[in-house]
Amino acid sequence: MSRVEKEMSFLDHLEELRWHLVRSAIAVVVFTIAAFISVDFVFNQIIFAPSRPDFWTFRTICSLAQMIGAETFCIDEIPFKLQSRQMTGQFMMHISSSFVIGIIAAFPYMFWEIWRFIKPGLHSTERSFSRGAVFFVSLLFMLGVMFGYYVMSPIAIYFLSNYQISDAISNEFDITSYVSTISTLVLGSGALFQLPMVVYFLSKIGLLTPSWMRQYRRHAIVVILILAAMLTPPDPLSQMLIAGPLLLLYEISIIISGRVLKERLKRQAEANSTTTL
C-alpha cells in the first residue's frame, strides 16, 4: 500500500467508495435505458423466447431425441397464456426487466469498480493470489446466467405450464409472475455459480480445507437444497435443476481447495528449507 493510501482518512475512503458506486450505478442505468428502449427485442427475443417451442433449448433436446429415435421428447406446444391483471402491470414489468438486464450486462464493470476499491487495501501476497479475480468472477456469473436462462427457465416454464390438477383449470399466468420467475432463476443461478471463487479465497486465507468440506458434505447438501428452494419457483423440478449443478460445483470446489492447500504447503516447505539454510 502506498504512502498516499495509508494517509487517507475514513472519510476519504468513503468518498472514494462513493465514486466507485456512482460509476457502477451509471453503467447499470445506461444498460437499463438501452434495454428499455429496445422493448420489442428484449421481450420477444429474450424474455418470451423460453416460452416458445422453437427456443434453442427445446430444439436441441428435439435434435438429440431424434438421433436416438425418441421423437416424443420434441415439444410442439407450451400451453399457457400471459395476462396483465394490474393496470400498471406491463409498465412495471417493462421497467423491472430492463433493470435486471442492466444489472446482468453491467456486472463485470460493477465488480471491476468494487475490486479497484478493495485491491489497494490488500497485502502483496493477497494481491498475488487474487490475480484474475474480475475475469473469473465475471465468467462464473455469466455461466450461471446462461444456465439459468437456457436450462432452468425453459424447463421450469414447460413443467409449470403443463402441470394441471384438473382439466377445468387453464394456465393463464400473470406477466408479473412470469418475469419475476425468470429473473429469479437467472440472477439466482449467476450468484450461486460464485461458489468456486468463494471457496478459492477462503482456502487461500486458511479458513477452508478440503478435509473440512468433505467432512461436512452432508450438511452442505442440505444447505444447497434449502438455497435451491428459496431461489426457485415452488416446484421440485426447478429446485433439483439448480441443486444438481451446485452439488457439482461443491465437488469441484473441494478439488480447488485441495490444490490451494497443496500449493500453500509447498510454499511453506520451501520457506522452511530456505530459513534452515
C-alpha positions in Angstrom: 0.0 0.0 0.0 1.4 3.4 -1.0 2.0 6.3 1.4 -0.8 8.2 -0.1 -3.2 5.3 0.5 -2.0 5.0 4.1 -2.7 8.6 4.8 -6.3 8.5 3.5 -8.8 9.2 6.2 -12.0 7.3 6.8 -14.0 10.0 5.1 -11.6 9.9 2.1 -12.2 6.1 1.8 -16.0 6.7 1.9 -15.6 9.4 -0.8 -13.6 7.0 -3.0 -16.1 4.2 -2.4 -19.0 6.6 -3.3 -17.4 7.4 -6.7 -16.9 3.7 -7.4 -20.6 3.1 -6.6 -21.6 6.1 -8.7 -19.8 4.8 -11.8 -21.3 1.4 -11.2 -24.7 2.8 -11.0 -24.2 4.9 -14.1 -23.2 1.7 -16.0 -26.4 -0.1 -14.8 -28.5 2.9 -15.8 -27.0 3.1 -19.3 -27.7 -0.6 -19.9 -31.1 -0.3 -18.3 -32.1 2.6 -20.7 -30.8 0.6 -23.7 -32.9 -2.4 -22.7 -35.9 -0.2 -22.0 -35.7 1.4 -25.5 -35.2 -2.0 -27.1 -38.6 -3.2 -25.7 -39.6 -5.3 -28.8 -36.3 -7.2 -28.9 -36.0 -7.6 -25.1 -39.4 -9.1 -24.7 -39.9 -11.0 -27.9 -36.4 -12.3 -28.4 -35.2 -12.7 -24.8 -37.9 -12.8 -22.2 -40.6 -14.6 -24.1 -38.2 -16.8 -26.0 -38.0 -19.6 -23.4 -41.8 -19.9 -23.6 -41.8 -20.9 -27.3 -41.3 -24.4 -28.7 -38.7 -23.0 -31.2 -36.4 -21.9 -28.3 -32.8 -23.1 -28.6 -33.1 -25.5 -25.6 -36.2 -27.2 -26.9 -34.7 -27.5 -30.5 -31.5 -29.0 -29.1 -33.5 -31.5 -27.0 -35.6 -32.5 -30.0 -32.5 -32.9 -32.2 -30.9 -35.2 -29.6 -34.1 -37.1 -29.2 -34.4 -37.7 -33.0 -30.9 -39.1 -33.1 -31.9 -41.9 -30.7 -35.4 -42.3 -32.1 -37.3 -40.7 -29.2 -39.3 -38.1 -31.0 -41.7 -37.9 -28.1 -39.3 -35.5 -26.4 -39.9 -32.9 -29.2 -42.1 -30.1 -27.9 -44.7 -28.8 -30.2 -46.7 -26.6 -27.8 -46.3 -24.9 -24.4 -49.9 -24.5 -23.3 -50.3 -21.3 -21.4 -51.3 -17.6 -21.9 -49.8 -14.5 -20.4 -52.1 -11.8 -18.9 -51.7 -8.5 -17.2 -54.2 -8.3 -14.4 -53.0 -5.0 -13.0 -53.3 -1.6 -14.6 -49.6 -0.9 -14.2 -48.5 -4.5 -14.7 -47.0 -4.2 -18.2 -45.3 -0.9 -17.5 -43.7 -2.1 -14.2 -42.6 -5.3 -15.8 -41.0 -3.2 -18.6 -39.0 -1.2 -16.0 -38.1 -4.2 -13.8 -37.0 -6.4 -16.7 -34.9 -3.6 -18.1 -33.3 -3.1 -14.8 -32.4 -6.8 -14.4 -30.9 -6.8 -17.9 -28.9 -3.7 -16.9 -27.5 -5.4 -13.8 -26.5 -8.5 -15.8 -24.9 -6.5 -18.6 -23.1 -4.2 -16.2 -22.0 -6.8 -13.7 -18.4 -7.2 -15.0 -17.8 -3.5 -14.8 -19.5 -3.2 -11.4 -17.3 -5.9 -9.9 -14.3 -4.3 -11.5 -15.1 -1.0 -9.9 -15.6 -2.6 -6.5 -12.4 -4.6 -6.9 -10.5 -1.4 -7.7 -11.6 -0.1 -4.3 -10.7 -3.3 -2.4 -7.4 -4.1 -4.1 -5.2 -1.3 -2.7 -6.0 -2.5 0.8 -4.7 -5.9 0.2 -1.2 -7.1 1.1 1.2 -8.1 -1.7 0.7 -11.8 -1.1 -3.1 -11.3 -1.1 -2.9 -9.4 -4.4 -0.8 -12.2 -5.9 -3.4 -15.0 -5.3 -6.3 -12.7 -6.3 -5.0 -12.2 -9.9 -7.7 -12.7 -12.4 -10.5 -12.3 -9.8 -12.5 -9.9 -12.0 -12.3 -12.3 -15.0 -13.2 -15.5 -13.2 -16.0 -13.9 -11.1 -17.5 -12.4 -14.2 -17.1 -15.7 -16.1 -18.8 -17.7 -13.4 -21.6 -15.2 -13.1 -22.2 -15.2 -16.9 -22.1 -19.0 -16.9 -24.7 -19.1 -14.1 -26.8 -16.6 -16.0 -26.7 -18.7 -19.2 -27.5 -21.8 -17.2 -30.5 -20.1 -15.6 -31.7 -18.8 -18.9 -31.1 -21.7 -21.3 -31.6 -24.6 -18.9 -33.6 -23.7 -15.8 -36.1 -21.2 -17.3 -37.4 -23.2 -20.3 -37.7 -26.4 -18.3 -39.4 -24.7 -15.4 -41.8 -22.9 -17.8 -42.6 -26.1 -19.7 -43.2 -28.1 -16.5 -45.3 -25.4 -14.8 -47.4 -24.7 -17.9 -48.2 -28.4 -18.3 -48.9 -29.0 -14.7 -52.7 -29.3 -14.0 -54.6 -30.7 -11.1 -57.8 -30.6 -13.1 -58.8 -30.2 -16.7 -61.2 -27.5 -15.6 -58.3 -25.2 -14.8 -56.4 -23.4 -17.6 -53.0 -22.0 -17.1 -53.1 -18.2 -17.6 -50.1 -16.7 -15.9 -49.7 -13.0 -14.9 -46.9 -11.2 -16.6 -45.5 -10.2 -13.2 -45.2 -13.8 -12.1 -43.6 -14.9 -15.4 -41.0 -12.2 -15.5 -40.2 -12.4 -11.8 -39.7 -16.2 -12.1 -37.2 -15.9 -15.0 -35.4 -13.1 -13.2 -35.1 -15.1 -10.0 -33.8 -18.2 -11.9 -31.3 -16.2 -13.9 -29.9 -14.0 -11.2 -30.0 -16.7 -8.6 -28.0 -19.0 -10.8 -25.5 -16.3 -11.5 -25.0 -15.7 -7.8 -24.8 -19.3 -6.8 -22.2 -20.1 -9.5 -19.8 -18.0 -7.5 -19.2 -20.9 -5.1 -15.8 -22.0 -6.5 -14.5 -18.4 -6.2 -15.7 -18.1 -2.6 -14.1 -21.5 -1.8 -10.9 -20.4 -3.5 -10.5 -17.2 -1.5 -11.5 -18.9 1.8 -9.0 -21.6 1.1 -6.3 -19.1 0.3 -6.6 -17.4 3.7 -6.8 -20.8 5.5 -10.5 -20.7 6.5 -11.4 -23.8 4.4 -9.7 -27.1 3.8 -10.7 -30.0 1.5 -10.9 -32.3 4.5 -13.4 -30.0 6.3 -15.5 -29.7 3.1 -15.6 -33.5 2.8 -16.5 -33.9 6.4 -19.4 -31.5 6.2 -20.6 -32.6 2.7 -23.9 -33.9 4.0 -24.6 -30.5 5.7 -23.6 -28.7 2.5 -26.2 -30.8 0.6 -28.9 -29.7 3.0 -27.9 -26.1 2.7 -27.8 -26.3 -1.1 -31.3 -27.8 -1.2 -32.6 -25.1 1.1 -31.0 -22.4 -1.1 -32.4 -24.0 -4.3 -35.9 -24.0 -2.7 -35.5 -20.3 -1.8 -34.3 -19.2 -5.2 -36.6 -21.2 -7.4 -40.3 -21.4 -8.0 -42.2 -23.8 -5.6 -41.8 -26.9 -7.7 -39.3 -29.8 -7.1 -38.1 -29.9 -10.7 -36.7 -26.3 -10.6 -35.2 -27.0 -7.2 -33.3 -30.1 -8.5 -32.3 -28.3 -11.6 -30.3 -25.7 -9.6 -29.3 -28.1 -6.8 -27.7 -30.5 -9.2 -25.1 -28.1 -10.7 -24.5 -26.6 -7.2 -23.6 -30.1 -5.9 -21.3 -30.5 -8.8 -19.7 -27.1 -8.1 -19.3 -28.1 -4.5 -17.3 -31.2 -5.6 -15.2 -29.0 -7.9 -14.7 -26.6 -5.0 -13.3 -29.4 -2.9 -10.7 -30.1 -5.7 -9.9 -26.4 -5.9 -9.4 -26.2 -2.1 -7.2 -29.2 -2.3 -4.9 -27.6 -4.9 -4.8 -24.4 -2.9 -3.8 -26.3 0.2 -1.1 -28.2 -1.7 0.4 -25.0 -3.1 0.3 -23.4 0.4 2.1 -26.4 2.0 4.6 -26.4 -0.8 5.4 -22.7 -0.2 5.7 -23.3 3.5 8.1 -26.2 2.9 10.2 -24.0 0.6 10.3 -21.2 3.1 11.3 -23.5 5.9 14.1 -25.0 3.8 15.4 -21.5 3.0 15.3 -20.5 6.6 17.2 -23.6 7.6 19.9 -22.9 5.1 
